[in-house]
Amino acid sequence: MKFISAPKSRYQKVFPRKIIKPIGWIFLLSLSFFLLSQFFPFPDTQQLINRMKKASFVMADSIEAVRKCRLENSIAIDPSVDVNETGLIGVNYSPMTTSIGSLEAKRTTTNPNMAALVMFLFKKAGVGQGDTVAVGASGSFPALIVAVLSAAKVLNLNVLMISSLGASQWGAGLPDFHWLDMYNCLEKKGIFSGKLVALSLGGEQDIGAGMSDEIRNNLIKDIQKKNVPFLQEPDLSGNVRKRMELFRKAAGSSPIKAYVNIGGSWARMGEDPEILKLKPGIIQINNVPSAERRGMIFEMATAGIPVIHLLYIRGLVERYGLPWDPVPQPESGKGRLYIQARQSQFSFILLGGFYLLIIGIIVVRFWLLKP
């Protein structure tokens, strides 16, 4: 007696059992991987994300403090320029202006999540709780200095900073409310307590070339009030050597675990075109210029110290998932940056490797090995 099997349905003809079963396993595996990656509290990942969020909250508080200080000093905020009314955006030109600058780039840096990005870069550079870091900055990007100090506060870092007061367009270039005024405001309110190792005028040759005598003299008086060394060395190699000496003396027996460069001043960038090849973030050095042409970035890298390069802002935010020139101000602790940070951690990579391994086993078992 012959048994006639039921004809196959259209579904079975299009999706034979040989295909349906492994696809089902892959679907369940993928769903499990997604849920684990999103909700499982991996210790290393969760600690980093929490620190990043805390840094962004500190920066948000700092921006509010600067805004209030600026208004208390009767320095108006132009909402057509500083669209998020942070108080950290300057003017197109003032007697302190040292070079051209992008308004959109300056506004982009006022995002509180910039501090989270700095925290992420600290982690990648190997900077840990209580370490010593050196910072080279100028008044061109006051918001980036605030971002670095915010991340440093969360990690309780020993921050050694050499800063110049000159600023490019739209930076802290107001003679009555420049970067040192902002720093004094934040220090007075108890938000930061970083150590100023030295101050300079900035600009061409780091001596305020191009500034009027009146502005230069007023800035020198402001520097003298801080009772810190005043750098005024117009020779590049001599300027770099002096900065290295000041950093090492201030660090004492503590190793400098990273150098953060903020902006593009002469003393830190140097005079060699090789500097233009460096990408923002943690830099990779391929060619080191001669000593007489290199600035602090190459000098620190040559000394074996990791360098975090905060410049070329559009490339920086595109690389790490932050928005360009956002309006309104992004909410602290949220955004693609945090997803990217989670996916870069070892636990996530390990989980991803295990996922790919199981997928490979399924493919081999059901499609490559013949029954």
C-alpha angles and dihedrals in degrees: 000000000000123000116213111213119223114262116260116259121238088254091056092047093052096038110031118196091253089067101034097058099053091041088055091051091048091050093051091045093049092049091050092048091050094050093046093048093049104040111017108103102230104191099227093044096046093049092053094046091049091051092047091053093047090051091052091051091050090051091049089053090047093052090052090050092051091047092053093046091051092051091044087057090052092246104145122223114225107218091198088064105024092042094177091044096233098150089228097098118090133190138290092251139000135155086270096056110121104177146349120290142178118253091202091053092050092050091048091058092058090073105117089222088070085082089055089053090052089051089051091050091047088056092050091048092053097250112154141181113312096003125144120248131180121220129197113192147151138204089262094088109026091161091058091052088052089049092053093046090048093054090043091054092055090051092041090233125179099240118200110189134186110188137179122212102215116098140199120235115308092010126111091303102135110118090214095045111026129153095282090054089053091048092049089051093053092044092050092051089052096242096121136021103178119152118252104213095183144338133218138181095244124201123099111000088356092272101100094260108183095029119115118255090246094054092043092051092047091051091048089054090051090050092049090053089062090058094223130127114285112221114211105154113140095188110090099215091043091049092050092046091051092050092051090050092050093049094048093047091049092047092052111178093347114101116235102242097190143359118221117203116199117190131344111285124161095245094052101037099039126203104283120105089225086084090069091065094063117105122218119263123038103356130225115213118213102161126024117207122227117281094254093056104039127092132208095288094063092036092057092044090050088054089057095253117139111245124214108200115203105188138097089056099195091056090045096054094041090052095050103034103255122139123255116240094340124201120220104029111268117250114260116253097019137095146071092298091073092051090050091048091051092050093050096059123105095242091055092047090049091050090048091051091051090049092053091046092055091045088053092051091051092050092049093044099049106027111023103037113070117224 
